[in-house]
Amino acid sequence: MEEPNQVLKQEHHATEELLTAMDEMATQAGVLGKLPAKDVEDALTVIVGFVDKCHHAKEEKVLFPSLSKASPDVGAELARRLTSDHTAFRQLAGSMKTALARAGSDSQARTLLVKNIGTYTRLVRAHIGVEESDLFREVDRAIQPDERARVSIEFERVEEEEVGHGMHEKFHNMIESLSKKYGT
């Protein structure tokens, strides 16, 4: 069984691929005036289904409570900060969905969509940086090996319940397709 940090690190790698593709979509929409609406819609589907319902759910429902218990000061504060980020990401994703619905015929909506994509990719990259340095270090320091094994098992349960059987692979395939299409 993989360590929780390793599972999250693999999901970060996939998310980074998605973010790079999204940056290119935003460039095409902003600089070239060409909105790849279907691809942006697919990216938002991955954000909601994979990044939020899978990755963030594992952290919020399993890892953060365990970390907060094992490390009531440093770990709990990290968990609060990262959960707050997740909430902001959800709001930004909702704003992108709303803007996308109007972006084909409304240049202001398209401009807002491009801006929000840039904001989202920048903030999520910074968030991943905090997780890979501060969070992972605190997990390794504070959570005992038997509890980390329990967290890994719970990650699988959350993924199955929140996302559904086979959806993880579907989202990875969508990311790979977008990544290839946008030269990342």
C-alpha angles and dihedrals in degrees: 000000000000122000114253092245091054092051091050092045091055090050090049090054091053091046091052089054089052092048092052091051090048091052089055091048089053090049091053092048095044105035101026096032088230114129113202090205098172092050092047088050090051090049090052090049089055092046092054099037103036110018096040109023094038111025101029092040091056090052098043099040100037119008101041095050090048092047093046090053094047094042110025094178113033097020096044092049091050090049092051093048095047093045089052088053090051090054091052091048090053091052092048091049089052090051090050091051091051093048092046091056089060101029097092093066104018119069092195091055090048091051090049091048092052091048092048093048089054092047092047095049092046094048095044091050090052089047091052088051091056092047094049093049111027103020098044092046092051092046090053092045101043109028116074119230095252091052091047088054090052090049090053091052090048090050088062092049093049092048092051094046100039101036106019137234114312095003094109090063091044091055092047089052090051090050091048091050093050091044092054093045093052096043098247 
